[in-house]
């Protein structure tokens, strides 16, 4: 956990990365769109620092200020660009952090987690393992005996989800899943397609996370996305890399992962606990809407087949 002095040191070290001109340009983008943004750049003679995809993503992510008077600041589970909010501080939180109530490997700091080892997989592969990343991930899930904890930007691969379900039901492995909040509806749709109610999974906990939250002077905010991708198995191995748990990454896209064991795993263990403490619970409304849509589809399908 960072102390106040550590935070100050980090802020001083990051001074060279901060640009007041870019901050003001971002304010113009959120307030007035692309034209206002580019007019500011021309007027201030600032190089255009955002690509077109980044501009589009920022405009889509911008949330206008609420109508009612409200003190701007991060809500539960949000990381603000204010230095005091970049790291989770239990003593400064208004709410208790969520507990890893299913259980967690009891490694003390610096504990032995196995000999250091690195295993690399690439996709598409060569020889017998064409889909090396996906198969390596599935092997890791099948090897789990106690706890699986994963952080993912997008999770819609049915095969991998079924493997996690099997780990829960047949081997009583506890599973924690943290997903980027923007992709969460797609995860729920996958569960609905499989006939799974995620809230009924006794040994599985699924929660939302997001990246940093930037607040403008007008009260608007931009919520960043989660690009972290890693899976802890039993607290002794971690799988991480560019591979996402989606069909397209499993079959089409070029990806890579590495599987680490040894002292490096402790860093991912701590990162997961920090992210879990910052995470938000599933919105029950999203779950109920997903279930209602599936029930409606089941009622409509027989009628369509008769017409």
VEXKE-939667 format. One line per 10 residues: number of its first residue (from 1); their letters; for each residue y, z, x of N, C-alpha, C. Coordinates in pm, 1 decimal. Each point is the difference from the previous one (the first is absolute). Layout:
<recs>
NUM	A	Y:Z:X:Y:Z:X:Y:Z:X; ... .
</recs>
This chain:
<recs>
1	XXXXXXXXXX	-119.1:0.0:84.6:119.1:0.0:-84.6:124.0:0.0:88.2; 95.2:-84.9:-31.5:121.2:-8.7:80.7:92.7:115.6:-30.3; 66.0:50.9:101.9:100.5:104.1:-17.3:136.1:-65.5:-12.9; 102.5:84.0:-31.9:134.0:-54.2:-11.9:48.4:-62.0:128.9; -31.6:64.9:115.0:44.2:-53.8:128.7:-70.6:-131.0:30.6; -128.9:-9.7:-37.4:-73.2:-124.6:20.9:63.0:-112.2:-80.5; 38.9:34.3:-123.0:61.8:-100.6:-86.2:130.2:-50.0:61.1; 79.7:94.1:56.3:126.4:-38.4:62.9:-24.9:-87.7:121.5; -102.2:36.3:79.1:-32.4:-79.8:118.1:-41.4:-140.8:-39.3; -80.8:-9.9:-108.4:-44.8:-131.5:-44.6:118.3:-83.2:-48.4 .
11	XXXXXXXXXX	93.5:66.6:-69.5:116.9:-72.1:-49.7:83.0:-53.7:115.3; 14.8:82.2:106.7:76.8:-44.3:116.4:-69.2:-116.1:68.8; -133.5:8.3:8.2:-74.8:-106.6:65.4:2.6:-129.6:-77.3; 16.7:11.0:-132.4:-1.1:-119.7:-83.7:139.7:-58.8:-18.3; 100.5:57.7:68.0:137.6:-45.9:-19.8:14.8:-148.0:28.8; -71.1:-48.8:100.1:10.1:-141.0:34.2:-60.7:-91.9:-103.8; -81.4:55.3:-89.7:-63.9:-80.9:-103.8:84.4:-7.9:-126.4; 101.7:84.2:-12.1:80.2:6.0:-121.6:116.9:-97.2:8.5; 27.6:-68.4:-110.9:113.4:-92.9:-6.1:78.0:25.7:-128.0; 123.4:45.5:14.0:84.8:23.5:-116.1:28.9:-130.3:-73.5 .
21	XXXXXXXXXX	16.3:-109.3:74.4:26.5:-129.5:-63.5:-118.0:-42.8:-87.3; -120.5:21.0:49.1:-117.5:-36.0:-79.5:-11.7:88.7:-123.4; 34.6:127.9:14.4:-4.5:89.2:-115.9:97.3:-46.2:-107.9; 121.1:-36.2:40.8:99.7:-46.9:-96.4:-42.1:-132.9:-62.6; -62.4:-85.3:80.0:-48.9:-127.2:-53.6:-107.1:23.6:-106.0; -85.8:98.2:23.0:-103.5:32.9:-97.9:61.9:52.2:-129.2; 105.9:79.4:12.9:73.4:46.2:-118.4:51.6:-119.5:-80.6; 55.0:-99.9:70.6:51.1:-119.4:-67.8:-112.7:-76.4:-69.6; -115.7:-7.7:64.5:-113.6:-70.8:-58.4:-43.2:64.6:-130.5; -13.7:132.2:0.8:-45.6:70.9:-119.7:103.9:-8.7:-111.3 .
31	XXXXXXXXXX	127.7:9.0:37.3:106.2:0.3:-100.8:31.3:-138.9:-54.0; -3.4:-102.3:88.7:47.1:-131.7:-42.9:-95.0:-115.2:20.8; -117.2:25.0:54.3:-97.4:-106.9:17.7:18.8:-77.3:129.6; -70.0:-113.5:8.8:-0.3:-79.5:123.2:139.0:-48.7:39.5; 77.3:-48.1:-97.2:132.3:-55.8:31.5:91.0:105.7:62.0; 0.2:119.8:-58.2:83.1:108.1:53.4:-48.0:40.7:139.0; -130.6:0.8:19.2:-58.6:35.3:129.5:44.0:-99.0:107.4; -11.5:-129.5:-29.7:33.0:-101.7:100.6:150.8:-8.8:23.2; 78.6:25.7:-104.6:145.7:1.3:17.4:41.0:112.6:94.7; -63.7:114.5:-12.4:29.1:112.5:89.9:-37.5:-35.1:143.4 .
41	XXXXXXXXXX	-115.5:-63.7:18.6:-42.6:-37.1:135.1:100.2:-94.8:65.0; 47.6:-97.5:-77.7:97.9:-95.0:55.4:130.5:71.0:33.5; 43.9:85.4:-90.8:128.2:68.5:18.8:-3.4:92.5:121.3; -110.6:68.8:18.3:-11.6:97.0:110.0:-63.1:-60.2:125.3; -36.2:-128.4:-7.6:-63.0:-69.9:112.4:-127.7:71.4:47.1; -82.9:28.2:-97.0:-128.5:65.3:26.5:-110.3:-103.5:-16.3; -91.8:-4.8:94.3:-112.6:-93.3:-10.1:-87.2:36.7:-119.6; -53.0:-102.1:-66.6:-85.7:25.2:-116.7:-132.0:60.4:48.3; -20.7:126.5:-31.7:-112.7:76.3:55.6:-118.8:10.6:-95.0; 13.8:-56.9:-120.2:-109.7:4.3:-97.1:-48.7:-141.1:-29.6 .
51	XXXXXXXXXX	-130.2:-18.8:1.9:-57.4:-129.1:-39.1:4.3:-12.9:-152.0; -21.7:-120.2:-49.8:1.9:-21.7:-144.8:-105.9:83.8:-72.2; -124.5:8.6:51.2:-97.5:87.9:-67.0:43.6:146.2:-2.6; 67.2:45.7:108.6:48.3:138.0:1.4:111.3:19.8:-102.3; 90.9:-96.4:-10.0:106.1:8.6:-100.5:-58.7:12.0:-140.0; -95.8:-86.7:-29.5:-61.9:1.0:-131.9:-69.8:132.7:-26.9; -72.5:50.2:100.0:-72.3:126.4:-17.5:96.3:116.8:-21.6; 111.6:1.8:73.2:97.2:107.9:-15.6:65.7:-3.9:-137.3; 33.0:-119.1:-46.5:60.9:-12.4:-132.5:-96.9:43.2:-109.5; -127.2:-32.3:17.7:-99.8:40.0:-99.3:-25.8:150.3:3.4 .
61	XXXXXXXXXX	12.3:59.2:118.5:-29.0:143.4:14.1:117.8:88.2:-38.8; 120.5:-56.7:-6.8:118.7:80.1:-29.6:-5.2:52.7:-143.4; 22.3:130.4:-14.0:1.1:65.4:-130.9:142.2:44.5:-28.2; 60.8:-45.4:-111.2:138.9:37.6:-28.4:12.3:149.3:-26.2; 121.5:54.5:16.7:18.9:143.5:-23.7:-23.2:35.0:-145.7; -45.3:123.6:-23.4:-21.0:45.8:-136.7:133.9:21.5:-68.0; -1.5:-8.9:-132.1:123.8:12.1:-74.9:49.3:144.4:-3.8; -95.2:94.7:-12.7:42.2:139.0:-9.8:42.8:51.3:136.5; 92.9:97.4:4.8:41.6:55.9:128.8:-119.7:60.9:71.4; -13.7:-34.0:126.2:-114.3:49.1:76.2:36.5:6.3:146.5 .
71	XXXXXXXXXX	-40.3:105.2:62.9:22.7:14.7:143.9:-91.6:-96.0:72.9; 52.9:-99.9:72.0:-89.2:-93.1:67.9:-81.9:69.9:106.3; -124.3:-35.0:8.5:-88.4:60.3:99.0:-142.1:-34.8:-31.1; -91.1:29.2:91.0:-138.7:-37.7:-18.8:-68.2:83.0:-106.1; -81.4:-65.7:-82.1:-82.6:70.8:-96.0:-128.6:42.9:65.2; -90.8:61.1:-79.4:-128.2:44.2:56.0:-75.9:-116.1:60.1; -48.9:17.7:120.9:-80.7:-103.4:63.1:78.3:-113.2:61.6; 135.5:7.4:2.7:78.5:-107.8:58.4:50.9:41.4:136.9; -2.1:-94.9:95.3:55.5:24.7:132.9:137.8:-64.1:5.5; 101.7:79.8:20.9:135.8:-51.3:8.5:31.0:-38.8:143.3 .
81	XXXXXXXXXX	104.3:-83.3:16.4:43.9:-34.1:134.2:79.1:113.4:63.7; 29.2:105.4:-77.9:57.8:119.5:58.5:-102.8:62.0:94.0; 43.4:40.1:119.1:-94.7:48.1:101.7:-80.0:120.1:-48.3; 62.5:86.6:-80.9:-69.4:120.3:-44.1:-113.8:-30.7:-95.0; -8.0:-124.2:-50.3:-104.2:-34.5:-95.5:-106.1:-91.2:57.6; 13.6:-38.9:126.2:-96.5:-93.2:56.8:-135.5:64.5:23.8; -4.3:129.7:14.3:-124.8:72.3:20.3:-12.9:103.8:-110.1; -122.9:27.2:-40.2:-21.3:95.1:-107.7:26.0:142.9:48.0; 86.7:72.0:-68.4:30.9:138.5:33.0:-36.4:87.2:-119.7; -112.7:73.1:2.8:-39.4:80.9:-115.0:106.4:100.7:-41.9 .
91	XXXXXXXXXX	70.4:60.6:97.5:96.6:102.3:-35.7:123.1:-58.8:-68.0; 19.8:-131.8:7.0:117.3:-62.0:-60.8:-34.4:-72.5:-130.0; -125.7:0.5:-39.7:-42.7:-75.5:-116.9:19.8:81.6:-126.8; 38.3:-68.0:-109.4:14.8:66.1:-129.0:-134.4:20.5:-68.2; -100.4:-78.2:36.8:-130.9:7.9:-63.4:-107.4:18.7:106.0; -108.3:64.7:-42.0:-111.5:19.1:91.7:-65.2:-134.5:30.7; -36.2:-24.8:125.7:-68.7:-125.2:31.5:-137.7:-1.7:-63.5; -50.2:-118.1:-35.5:-133.7:-7.4:-59.8:-105.7:43.8:100.4; -98.2:72.3:-48.9:-105.8:49.9:87.9:-111.6:-102.8:11.9; -63.7:-1.0:114.8:-120.7:-80.8:18.5:-115.8:80.9:-58.5 .
101	XXXXXXXXXX	1.4:9.0:-135.0:-84.1:98.5:-68.1:-148.9:-31.7:3.2; -36.2:-122.9:31.4:-141.4:-34.7:7.1:-64.7:49.4:128.8; 83.1:35.7:97.1:-50.4:43.2:130.2:48.7:-91.1:110.5; -1.2:53.0:122.0:50.7:-75.0:115.4:-71.2:50.1:125.3; -34.5:-89.7:91.8:-67.3:44.0:122.9:81.8:106.0:73.3; -65.2:108.0:38.7:71.5:114.5:56.8:16.0:-5.6:150.3; 62.0:-106.4:50.7:24.4:-9.8:144.0:130.8:69.8:35.5; -5.4:89.2:96.8:123.3:59.1:52.0:66.8:-99.5:94.2; 128.8:22.1:26.0:73.1:-89.4:90.0:-66.2:-2.2:137.4; -25.8:-119.6:50.1:-61.9:-15.0:130.3:-150.8:11.3:0.4 .
111	XXXXXXXXXX	-60.2:14.5:-119.0:-146.1:12.9:-6.9:-69.0:-127.9:46.5; -121.2:16.6:47.5:-80.0:-114.5:44.5:-45.9:-80.0:-121.2; 31.0:-128.8:-1.2:-37.3:-88.3:-110.8:-90.5:-113.0:47.4; -68.1:22.3:106.0:-87.5:-103.0:53.4:59.9:-64.2:123.5; -82.9:-74.6:69.9:45.7:-70.2:119.7:92.0:-115.8:-37.8; 101.5:-28.0:81.8:90.1:-112.3:-29.3:-76.6:-132.5:-4.1; 24.7:-76.2:-104.7:-67.3:-128.8:-14.2:87.8:-93.3:-82.2; 1.2:-127.3:36.1:75.4:-101.6:-73.5:-93.2:-116.1:-31.6; 1.2:-39.3:-126.8:-83.9:-111.5:-45.1:90.8:-99.5:-72.6; 2.9:-124.5:42.2:90.0:-100.8:-57.6:-77.7:-100.9:-83.8 .
121	XXXXXXXXXX	62.4:-40.2:-112.2:-59.3:-101.7:-87.6:108.7:-99.4:-39.8; -39.7:-126.1:-10.8:94.3:-106.1:-34.4:-57.6:-84.8:-113.6; 91.7:-56.2:-76.0:-41.1:-82.9:-112.6:96.0:-117.9:-13.2; -51.0:-123.5:-9.4:-142.2:-34.9:-2.1:-66.0:25.2:135.2; -125.9:41.7:-7.2:-73.9:27.9:121.8:-85.4:-118.5:40.5; -85.6:22.9:92.6:-85.2:-106.5:52.0:-144.5:49.3:1.5; -91.2:-91.6:-10.4:-140.9:36.0:1.5:-44.0:57.0:-133.5; -74.8:110.0:6.2:-60.0:55.7:-121.2:101.3:71.3:-88.6; 111.2:49.1:56.4:95.9:79.1:-76.5:126.8:-79.4:-25.6; -3.9:-86.5:-100.7:117.2:-80.1:-33.9:110.9:87.3:-57.8 .
131	XXXXXXXXXX	-39.3:98.4:-81.5:96.5:89.1:-64.6:-5.6:137.7:66.6; 34.0:2.0:128.2:-18.1:119.2:81.6:77.7:120.9:-47.1; 125.7:-19.0:-43.0:82.5:114.1:-40.6:-55.5:66.4:-125.4; -28.6:-81.1:-100.6:-49.7:56.9:-125.7:-133.3:70.1:20.7; -89.7:-61.8:73.8:-131.5:61.0:21.2:11.2:129.3:79.8; 90.9:4.0:97.4:19.4:122.7:78.0:53.8:112.6:-87.9; 94.8:-32.6:-88.5:54.2:99.9:-92.6:-110.3:53.5:-90.9; -82.6:-88.8:-52.0:-106.8:43.3:-90.9:-103.5:86.2:72.8; -28.2:-32.2:124.1:-92.6:83.3:78.0:57.2:140.0:21.5; 130.5:6.0:27.8:62.8:130.4:19.2:-8.3:84.1:-127.3 .
141	XXXXXXXXXX	24.0:-62.6:-114.3:-8.7:72.9:-127.3:-142.0:51.0:-22.5; -98.7:-83.7:28.3:-139.7:40.6:-20.5:-43.4:109.5:96.1; 68.4:10.6:113.4:-36.9:102.6:98.2:60.6:136.5:-31.2; 96.3:4.6:-92.8:71.0:124.7:-29.5:-94.1:103.1:-61.3; 17.9:125.4:40.3:-82.0:109.0:-52.3:82.9:111.7:-62.6; 130.6:1.9:25.5:81.0:111.8:-48.7:126.9:-46.1:-71.7; 88.9:-68.2:71.9:130.3:-36.7:-56.8:41.2:-138.2:48.4; 54.4:-80.4:-92.3:66.7:-126.0:33.3:144.3:11.7:-46.6; 93.5:-32.8:86.4:142.2:3.9:-35.2:63.5:-130.3:44.7; 56.4:-74.6:-94.2:55.3:-130.0:38.0:141.1:-18.8:-51.6 .
151	XXXXXXXXXX	77.9:-71.6:78.3:136.2:-41.5:-33.5:0.4:-151.7:1.9; 51.2:-62.3:-106.2:-8.3:-145.7:-7.9:122.4:-56.3:-71.8; 44.5:-117.1:46.6:112.3:-67.0:-65.6:-44.3:-65.7:-129.9; -120.6:-56.0:-1.6:-52.5:-66.1:-119.3:-151.2:16.2:-2.1; -54.0:37.8:-116.2:-143.3:26.0:-12.0:-49.5:-60.8:-131.1; -62.2:-117.4:9.7:-54.9:-66.3:-118.7:-138.7:-57.1:25.7; -61.4:35.6:112.4:-133.0:-50.8:32.5:-105.2:82.0:-74.4; -69.9:-64.8:-93.4:-97.7:70.0:-83.1:-118.6:51.9:80.8; -43.9:-76.5:99.4:-116.2:41.6:79.1:27.2:131.3:72.5; 116.4:9.0:62.2:34.1:121.4:74.2:17.5:117.7:-95.1 .
161	XXXXXXXXXX	61.1:-25.0:-115.7:16.2:109.3:-96.5:-135.7:49.6:-50.2; -92.4:-92.2:-25.3:-134.2:40.9:-42.8:-69.9:82.0:108.1; 22.2:-36.4:126.8:-56.9:79.0:109.6:54.1:142.9:-1.4; 129.9:14.0:-27.2:60.0:133.2:-7.6:-56.2:78.2:-118.3; -16.2:-67.3:-113.6:-60.4:65.2:-116.1:-141.1:49.0:31.0; -75.4:-84.0:67.9:-137.3:36.5:35.3:-2.3:118.7:95.3; 94.2:2.3:94.0:8.4:114.2:91.8:24.9:129.4:-77.2; 84.2:-7.5:-103.6:28.5:118.4:-82.3:-121.6:42.2:-81.2; -59.6:-95.7:-70.4:-104.4:33.2:-97.3:-134.7:31.4:63.2; -36.1:-70.3:106.8:-133.6:16.8:57.6:-4.6:96.9:117.6 .
171	XXXXXXXXXX	109.1:6.2:78.5:-1.5:87.4:117.5:100.4:114.4:-11.3; 70.8:5.9:-113.0:97.8:106.3:-26.8:108.6:5.6:106.9; 40.3:-117.2:46.8:110.6:-10.9:96.1:131.8:8.0:-76.4; 92.2:82.1:49.8:132.2:8.1:-61.3:87.2:-115.3:49.3; 74.4:-62.7:-91.4:80.8:-117.1:34.4:144.8:22.6:-42.5; 91.7:-15.2:95.5:143.8:3.1:-26.9:56.4:-139.6:26.0; 78.5:-50.9:-94.7:59.6:-133.3:13.7:150.7:10.9:-21.1; 77.5:-49.0:96.9:145.3:-9.9:-12.5:37.2:-147.3:0.3; 70.5:-43.6:-105.0:35.1:-141.0:-15.3:150.1:-17.1:-12.9; 49.7:-110.3:54.4:140.2:-35.5:-19.7:27.3:-11.5:-149.4 .
181	XXXXXXXXXX	109.5:63.0:-45.4:25.4:6.5:-143.4:21.6:-137.9:-62.5; 50.8:-96.1:76.8:24.4:-133.0:-55.4:-129.8:-72.8:-32.5; -106.3:28.7:75.6:-127.1:-69.4:-22.7:-94.0:78.0:-90.8; 40.0:119.9:-40.9:-90.7:84.6:-76.3:-44.8:-61.4:-132.9; 87.9:-67.3:-76.2:-47.4:-62.4:-124.5:-114.1:-98.6:22.4; -1.7:-68.6:114.1:-108.0:-95.1:28.7:-131.3:74.2:26.5; 9.6:117.1:62.9:-118.7:83.7:19.9:-55.1:44.9:-134.9; 88.8:42.2:-89.7:-43.7:42.6:-132.9:-64.7:-114.1:-77.1; 54.4:-120.5:16.7:-58.7:-116.1:-67.9:-141.3:-25.2:50.9; -21.3:14.2:131.5:-134.1:-14.9:55.0:-94.3:102.7:-61.0 .
191	XXXXXXXXXX	45.7:126.3:-7.9:-83.1:104.9:-59.6:-32.6:-32.7:-145.1; 99.3:-50.3:-72.6:-22.1:-38.4:-139.4:-102.5:-111.7:-10.5; 8.3:-97.8:89.7:-97.2:-110.2:-0.3:-142.0:50.3:24.9; -11.0:110.6:74.1:-131.2:58.9:29.1:-42.8:102.2:-104.9; 86.7:24.2:-98.8:-30.6:100.3:-101.8:8.5:142.3:51.4; 87.3:23.3:98.5:11.8:131.3:63.9:131.3:66.2:-41.2; -8.2:124.7:-46.8:118.5:82.4:-22.0:17.4:88.1:122.5; 102.2:-27.5:78.2:15.5:67.1:128.7:18.7:150.1:-16.4; 55.3:43.6:-112.8:22.2:142.5:-21.8:-129.4:75.3:-28.6; -107.6:-71.7:-28.4:-128.7:63.6:-28.8:-89.1:10.4:123.4 .
201	XXXXXXXXXX	46.8:-49.9:113.3:-78.8:5.4:123.6:14.0:139.5:61.5; -104.2:81.4:-9.6:8.5:140.9:37.8:21.4:21.3:149.6; -54.5:-86.7:82.7:11.1:18.3:144.9:95.0:-100.6:63.4; 93.0:-52.8:-79.0:95.9:-97.7:51.2:139.9:38.2:-46.2; 94.1:-1.7:92.1:140.2:25.8:-31.5:82.7:-119.8:46.4; 79.7:-55.0:-91.4:83.3:-116.6:29.9:145.1:36.4:-27.9; 88.0:-26.0:97.2:141.2:32.2:-15.4:85.6:-113.5:56.4; 129.5:1.8:-36.0:95.8:-102.3:43.3:84.0:48.8:117.3; 36.2:-93.6:87.3:95.6:28.7:106.5:95.6:-118.0:12.8; 111.1:23.1:66.3:93.2:-109.1:29.4:60.5:22.0:137.4 .
211	XXXXXXXXXX	75.5:-98.0:47.0:65.7:11.6:129.3:127.9:81.0:-11.4; 92.1:-19.4:94.7:128.6:68.8:-5.2:80.2:-45.0:-121.1; 88.5:87.8:-46.1:90.1:-32.6:-110.3:143.1:-0.7:52.0; 67.6:-112.5:-19.6:139.0:-15.0:45.6:92.3:13.8:-120.5; 99.3:88.5:9.0:96.3:20.6:-108.0:134.9:-60.8:38.5; 55.4:-80.4:-89.9:131.9:-58.0:23.1:107.2:95.7:-51.2; 124.8:-29.3:34.2:110.2:85.3:-44.2:17.2:-3.2:-151.0; -42.0:-109.0:-64.3:13.4:-12.0:-145.1:-108.0:76.5:-75.3; -100.0:51.2:72.0:-109.2:71.2:-65.5:-125.0:-83.2:-17.8; 8.7:-129.8:29.9:-120.1:-83.7:-5.5:-92.8:38.6:114.7 .
221	XXXXXXXXXX	-126.0:-33.0:-15.0:-94.4:30.9:107.6:-95.0:-117.0:22.6; -48.3:-8.8:122.8:-99.9:-100.0:37.6:-120.9:76.0:52.8; -113.3:-21.4:-63.8:-122.3:70.3:37.9:-84.6:-90.9:88.0; -32.0:47.0:118.8:-80.6:-77.9:92.9:-147.4:0.5:-37.1; -71.9:-95.9:54.8:-143.4:-12.5:-26.8:-81.7:66.9:110.1; -125.8:22.4:-30.5:-93.9:57.6:96.1:-79.1:-112.4:64.5; 7.6:-9.6:131.6:-77.9:-99.2:73.8:-108.0:65.1:86.2; -13.4:131.5:-10.4:-106.4:67.7:74.2:-135.0:-32.3:-63.3; -100.0:-19.3:85.3:-135.1:-29.8:-47.4:-98.1:72.7:91.8; -59.1:105.4:-50.7:-104.0:65.4:79.5:-94.2:78.7:-90.5 .
231	XXXXXXXXXX	-120.3:23.1:50.5:-103.0:73.0:-74.4:-68.0:99.6:92.9; 11.0:127.6:-34.8:-65.8:107.5:74.2:-137.3:27.0:-59.6; -99.4:17.5:83.9:-135.5:31.7:-45.5:-45.1:129.1:66.9; -20.3:103.1:-82.3:-52.6:129.6:45.5:84.5:65.8:108.0; 124.0:-45.2:16.5:88.7:58.7:100.0:-35.7:-32.8:142.9; -95.0:-92.9:20.6:-43.1:-30.5:137.3:17.0:-147.4:36.9; 25.7:-84.9:-98.6:23.2:-142.3:28.0:113.1:-50.0:-88.4; 73.7:-97.8:51.5:105.3:-62.3:-79.4:-6.6:-150.4:18.9; 14.8:-71.9:-110.6:5.0:-145.9:0.2:141.9:-42.5:-33.2; 61.0:-83.4:83.5:137.8:-41.8:-24.1:21.1:-140.9:53.4 .
241	XXXXXXXXXX	98.5:-70.0:-54.9:28.8:-136.3:43.7:76.1:-76.7:-105.7; -2.9:-131.8:8.7:76.4:-84.0:-92.4:-73.3:-26.7:-130.8; -127.0:35.6:-6.7:-84.7:-33.1:-114.9:34.7:85.8:-121.6; 26.8:-66.0:-114.4:21.7:67.8:-127.8:-125.3:-12.1:-85.3; -18.7:95.2:-90.4:-118.8:0.7:-85.5:21.8:-91.7:-120.3; 5.4:-130.5:26.9:16.8:-101.2:-104.2:-101.6:-111.6:21.5; -26.4:-76.4:-105.8:-94.6:-110.5:9.8:49.3:-104.1:99.9; 130.4:-30.0:-1.9:53.1:-104.2:88.8:-9.6:40.7:146.4; 23.6:128.1:30.7:-18.8:44.6:138.4:-147.9:2.5:35.9; -83.9:23.7:-99.3:-143.2:4.3:25.6:-63.2:-136.2:19.4 .
251	XXXXXXXXXX	63.3:-105.4:-54.2:-61.9:-132.6:2.6:84.0:-108.5:67.5; 132.5:9.2:-9.3:85.2:-111.8:42.2:88.1:30.4:120.4; 65.4:113.6:-2.4:104.2:27.0:99.1:-56.6:44.2:134.6; 74.7:-28.3:103.9:-35.2:47.5:134.2:43.4:145.7:13.5; -91.7:86.1:44.0:28.3:143.5:9.0:-70.4:60.4:120.3; 37.4:123.5:29.9:-71.0:75.4:103.6:2.3:147.4:-33.4; -98.2:73.3:48.1:-1.3:145.2:-9.9:-56.9:57.2:129.6; 34.9:124.3:26.0:-66.0:74.8:106.4:-51.7:130.3:-60.2; -114.1:44.9:48.9:-57.9:127.5:-41.9:8.0:94.6:119.0; 71.5:110.0:-18.7:24.9:95.7:107.1:-75.7:129.5:-24.6 .
261	XXXXXXXXXX	-46.4:60.2:105.9:-52.4:136.3:-5.3:55.3:75.3:119.8; -8.5:132.9:-5.5:54.5:79.5:109.0:135.6:59.9:-33.6; 78.7:39.9:101.0:126.5:70.8:-22.7:101.4:-76.9:-84.6; -0.8:-133.0:4.0:98.7:-78.6:-75.9:-9.7:24.6:-149.5; -117.3:38.3:-48.0:-20.6:18.8:-143.8:87.2:112.8:-53.9; 29.3:99.7:83.6:81.0:113.5:-45.6:137.3:-44.3:-49.0; 57.6:-101.6:62.6:132.5:-48.4:-40.8:-5.0:-60.2:-140.7; -105.1:-72.1:-29.9:-14.5:-58.2:-133.2:-30.7:108.4:-103.6; -75.2:101.2:40.0:-28.1:113.8:-87.5:130.9:65.4:-43.5; 87.9:27.3:96.4:128.7:62.0:-30.2:86.7:-92.3:-84.6 .
271	XXXXXXXXXX	1.8:-128.8:33.3:80.9:-95.2:-77.0:-45.8:-5.4:-145.2; -131.0:1.2:-22.6:-47.3:-4.1:-138.4:44.3:124.6:-76.2; -8.6:115.4:63.5:40.6:122.9:-68.4:149.0:-1.9:-33.3; 81.6:-55.2:90.4:143.9:-11.8:-27.0:24.2:-95.3:-116.8; -65.6:-115.5:2.1:16.9:-97.1:-108.1:-48.4:56.5:-133.0; -110.6:73.0:3.1:-52.0:58.1:-124.2:97.6:102.7:-56.6; 63.0:77.7:90.0:98.6:98.1:-44.3:121.1:-66.8:-63.5; 31.2:-122.6:41.0:115.2:-73.5:-53.8:-36.8:-86.6:-120.3; -127.8:-7.8:-32.0:-46.5:-94.6:-101.8:32.8:47.9:-140.8; -10.9:-92.4:-94.0:26.5:29.0:-140.6:-125.8:-24.7:-81.7 .
281	XXXXXXXXXX	-19.5:75.3:-108.7:-120.2:-18.3:-81.5:4.1:-130.6:-77.4; -114.8:-38.4:-50.3:-10.7:-118.7:-84.3:82.8:20.0:-125.7; 71.1:-103.3:-40.5:72.5:3.0:-126.7:-100.1:-16.8:-113.7; -20.5:102.5:-85.8:-99.0:-11.4:-107.7:27.3:-117.3:-92.8; 128.7:-36.1:-15.0:33.8:-112.0:-87.9:-60.4:-130.0:50.8; 2.9:-19.7:132.8:-59.3:-120.7:57.0:-149.3:-5.2:-26.6; -67.2:115.9:15.2:-144.7:5.1:-23.9:-31.3:-29.4:-145.5; 77.2:62.1:-92.2:-27.9:-19.8:-141.7:26.0:-143.5:-41.7; 106.7:-61.3:55.8:28.8:-140.2:-32.9:-112.5:-90.4:48.1; -50.5:27.5:120.1:-108.9:-80.4:54.3:-123.7:12.3:-87.2 .
291	XXXXXXXXXX	-30.6:122.3:-46.1:-116.5:21.1:-85.2:18.7:-67.0:-135.4; 121.9:9.5:-56.5:25.1:-61.6:-130.0:-12.7:-151.4:7.1; 47.9:-59.9:111.1:-12.9:-144.9:14.3:-146.4:-41.2:6.6; -80.7:79.6:71.4:-141.7:-33.1:11.6:-69.4:12.7:-135.1; 34.2:104.0:-77.7:-59.1:16.6:-133.3:38.6:-115.9:-90.8; 126.8:-42.4:9.6:44.8:-114.0:-80.5:-74.3:-126.5:38.2; -20.0:-19.6:130.4:-74.6:-118.2:45.4:-142.6:0.0:-52.4; -63.2:119.0:-2.8:-136.9:9.6:-49.4:-8.8:-33.1:-148.0; 105.6:34.3:-74.9:2.1:-31.6:-142.6:29.1:-147.0:-25.4; 83.5:-58.9:85.9:43.1:-138.4:-20.7:-105.6:-99.7:43.9 .
301	XXXXXXX	-72.7:30.4:109.0:-95.7:-96.3:55.5:-102.0:-49.9:-102.0; -66.9:91.0:-79.2:-97.6:-51.3:-97.8:63.3:-91.6:-103.5; 124.4:33.7:-39.8:68.0:-81.8:-99.9:31.2:-138.5:55.7; 43.5:-5.2:128.0:32.0:-128.3:62.9:-124.7:-86.1:11.8; -113.3:63.1:33.2:-123.6:-76.9:18.8:-48.6:-64.1:-129.2; 41.1:57.7:-116.2:-43.2:-55.4:-128.5:88.6:-114.8:-46.1; 123.0:-7.2:54.9:93.7:-103.5:-45.5:-16.3:-128.6:79.5 .
</recs>
